[in-house]
Amino acid sequence: MKAATAVIDRRALRHNLQQVRVQAPGSNVIAVVKANAYGHGLLETAHTMEDADCFGVARIGYDYGGFRACVSGQSRGRGDPLGQRPACRKNCGTLWRQCLRVND
C-alpha cells in the first residue's frame, strides 16, 4: 500500500493566518510547529508563519535544528538568538501550554 502524502500550499498557510487575525482581532496567534510542523518542515513552516505571535513547540530550550536562529531573526541578520529571549507562558488552550515568543 502506498503511503499518504500531504502537499502544503504555503500561500494558503499565510492566508489562513491572515483570516484568523481578521476573525479574532487583537488575539495572539500560535503557529504549532512541533514534530517537524506535523511533517511539513519545521523551518520552512516557521518562515512561512513568521507573522505569528508565537510558535507552539514540544519543549522549550530545544534547538529544533536551527529553529532558534530561524524565528529569532538571527538567520536574517536581525534580533537576538531566541535563547536570550524570555519564554512566554500563555493560555494555549488544549494545543500547548508553552510557546516561544517571536516578537519582543
C-alpha positions, 0 to 999 in steps of 0.5 A: 500500500502506498503511503499518504502524502500531504502537499502544503500550499504555503500561500494558503498557510499565510492566508489562513493566518491572515483570516484568523487575525481578521476573525479574532482581532487583537488575539495572539496567534500560535503557529504549532510547529512541533514534530517537524510542523506535523511533517511539513518542515519545521523551518520552512513552516516557521518562515512561512508563519513568521507573522505569528505571535508565537510558535507552539513547540514540544519543549522549550530550550530545544534547538529544533535544528536551527529553529532558534536562529530561524524565528529569532531573526538571527538567520536574517541578520536581525534580533537576538538568538531566541535563547536570550529571549524570555519564554512566554507562558500563555493560555494555549488552550488544549494545543500547548501550554508553552510557546516561544515568543517571536516578537519582543 
